[in-house]
Amino acid sequence: MADDQEKTEEPSSKKIEDARSEGNVPKSQDTSGFVTLVVAFAALLALLTFIQSRVIYLYFYYQSLIGHEINKEAVLQISIVTLKEVVLMVVPLAGTVALAGLLANVMQIGFIFTTKPLMPDLAKLDPIKGLKNLLSIKKLVETVKIILKVSFVLWICYYFLISFTKELPTVIYFSMIDQLAWLKDKAIILASVMLFLFLIFALFDLFYVRYNYFKDLRMSKQELKDEYKQMEGDPKIKAKIRQIQMQMSRKRMMQEIPQADVVITNPTHYAVAIRSR
């Protein structure tokens, strides 16, 4: 009996489908973040020339204001121009990143629409249960993962930024165009390194999340039997139904014998009743 209660069996397709309908899916946040970052980086490179042109436009626009009186009308005009240029630079990039985040989730789990996770659950207000979840091994592993990832990323960023700052005494003598080009090159280097790190984190997190997901959905042998009975029906009940059906069929057959024209019998094996139409 103890073996039947141990969750040693892989989850059935019905168990997985039921979990999906409840919003319980193996979604890796690191994988979604990595896909979003890749798309954001590609979009930034595609829009970089356009963004650079708008930044240069603002630069010369602000320069043209030198020597002019700054009053309420001028401040309003400056704010409108600045806001317009910022919107032109930010909205295409932000829209692409938002779409990438949506597609990253759909790529992992498909399209699911359910309101069940939004339903209020009073059991979640249980402080004892909440404390157990807070101090669980899963939460501890997640905390350690976050600390390690953040520490490693910050260390890598610090290392590269320090190396970049050594070039600043020379860069300050560049023209604005050359400074933007230098900044572009360094940003590409730093982003490429970060993307490589996030790829490693994403692959690890994807396998870890999926492993834990299917592990949590494992079933005992008794659960598999109960699910089979629920889907196919109890074998004992099905056998009893077949027995009743056979009895009813024999009863109808016996009722039809008096109407037969000819009855051929074998005393030990069978009897055949024939009636002409």
N, C-alpha and C positions, 0 to 999 in steps of 0.2 A: 504494500500500500504506500510505503514511503517513497518508493521509486516512481510511483504514478504521480506523486505530488511535486517531484523535482522538475523544474523547468529546464529540461534538457533537449527539447525538440525545437526545430526551427519553426518560426511562425507561419501559419497557413496564409494563403492569399486572402482569405476572408478576414483574418485577424489584421492583416496589413491594410486592407481596404477600409475596415471599420476604424482603424486608427487615423487614416487619412481623412475620413469623413468628419472626425472630431478635431481636425486641425493638427494632429500629432504627426509630424513629418520630420525626416532627417535633414534639417537645413543647417548648413555650415555658414556661420556669419563671416568667417575669414575668407571663404571661397567667394561669397557674394561681394565682400569688400575688395578682393583682388580683381575680380572681373570689372567692378566699377572703376577701380583705379586705372586699369589698363585702358578702358574706354575713355576715361577722363584725360589720361596722358595723351592718347592718340588725338582726341578732340582738341586739346590744348596745342599740340604741334600743328594741327591743321589750321587752327585759328590764330596762331601766334603772329603771323604777318599782319593779319587784320588788327589784332590787339595792339601790336607795336605801332601801327599807323595811327590808331586812336590816341595812344599815350603820347606820341610825338605831337599830334594835333593839340592835345591839352597843354603840352609843354609850351609850344609857341603861342597858344592862346593866352596862357598866364603871363608869358613874357610881354605880350602886346599890351597888357594892362599896367605895366610899370609906368609910373608918372601920371596915371589917371586918378581922378578923385574917386574914392570908394564911398558910395552912399547906399541907401536902401535899394534903389533901383539897380545899381551895379552889382550888389551882393545877390539880389534875386536873379539877375541875368547869369552871373557866374554859377550859381547853384543849379539853374536849369540846364545850362550847357554841360556842367560836370555830371549831373544826374543822367542826362541823356547819353553821354559817352560811356558812363559806367554800365548803364543798362544794356547798351549795345555790345559791350564786352562780356558781360556776365551772363545774360539770359541764354544765349546759344549754348554756352558751356554748361550752365546749370541744368538746362533742359536735357542735354545729352546725357549728363551724369544721372539724372533722375530716371530716364528711360533705361539706362544701363543697369541701375539697381533693380528695377522691375524685371528686366530680362534675366538677370543673374539668378533671381529666385525662381523664375519659371523654368530655367534650364535645369535647376536642381530637382525640383519637386513637381513640375508641371503646374497647370492652372487649377487652383482649388478655391472654391468659394463656399465658406461655411461661417455661420454666426455663432456656432457652439462655444468657441473660446471666449466670446464676449458675454456669454450668459453668466450672471452672478452665481458664485459658488460659496455658500456660507462656510464650507469646510476649510476654505483657504484662510478664514479668519481665526482658525484655531492656533493660539500662540505656541502651544507645545509642538504641534506638527510643523509650524513655520520654523521653530528653532531647530528641529531635527533636519529640515531641509537646508537650513542655513549652515549647519555644521556637518553636512553629509560629505562623503568622499568626493562626489561629483563636483560640489561647490568648491572644495579645496583644490581639486585638479584645475578647475576653471580659473581660480584665483592665481595659482602658480603659473599657469599658461600666460595669463595677462601680464603678470609681473616680469616674466622672462622675456616676453615679446617686446614690451615697452622698454625695458632696460637695454636689450640688444639693439633695438632700432635707434634709441637715443644715443647710444655709444657710437654706432656707425655714422649717424648724422653729425655728431660732434667731431669725429675724426675727419670727415670730409670737409666740414665747414671750416675747421681750423686750417686745413691745407689751402682752402680757397682764400681765406683772409690774408695769407702771406702774399698774395698777388695784388691786394688792394692798393698798396703804395704806388704801384705802376698803373693800375686801372684808373685811378682818379685823374690821370692826365689824358685819358682817352676822350674822344668826342662822345656825345651822347649815343650816337648810332653804334659806335664800337663798344661802348659800355653795355648797351642792350644786347649786342651780339655775344659779349663775354658772359653776361648773365644768363642768356639762353643756353650757351654751351654747358655752363656749370649746372644749370637746372636739369638739363637732359642727363648729365652724368649722375647727379644725385637721385633723380627719379628712376633711372635704370637700375641703380643699386637697390633702391627701396623696393622696386617691383620684383626683383629677384628674391629678396628676402621674404616679401609677402607671398610669393609663389610657393616657397618652401613651407611657410606657415599654413597656407591654404590647403596644400596637399595633405599635410599632417592632420589638420583639423577635419578635412573632409572624410578621411578614412576613420579617424577617431569617432566622429559623430555618427557615421553610418554603423560602425561596429557596436557602439553603445545602443543605438536605436534598435537594431535587430536583436541585440542581447536582452534588452528590456522587454521586447515583445515575445520572447521565447515562451513556449507553452509546455505544460506537463502532458504526459500521455493521457491522463484522465480528461484534461481539457480538450485534447484532440478527439477523444471518443465522444465527449459531450457535444462538441461542435458538429461532428459527423452525424450524430443522432438528430441534432437540430436541423441540419440541412437535408439529410436523406430519410430521416425517420428512424425510430427504434426498430432494430431487426426483429425483436420479439413481437412487436405490434404489427409489423408488416407481415410476418409469418401467420399471425392470428387472422389478419384480414384475408390473406390468401386461402386459409382453411375455411373461413366462413363463405368465401366466394365459391369454393369447390362444393361445399355442402348445398348452397343455393342452386348451383348448376345441376347437381345430381337430383335435387328435389324437382326442378323443372323438367328434367329428363324423365323421371319416373311418372310425372303427371301426363307426359305426352305418350307414354307406351300404350294406354288403352285405345288411342286413336290410330295406332299403326296397322297397316294391312298385313304385314308379314313380320314375324319375329324369329330371328335365327340365333340359336344359343349354343354355346359351348359350356358345359356345366362347370368347368373349372377356371376358364380364362375370361371369356367375354360374351356379350350378348349384343346383337344388332337389330334395331327396330327400323323397318322401312315403311314409309307411307307414300303413296302415289298422290301427285297433285292434280 
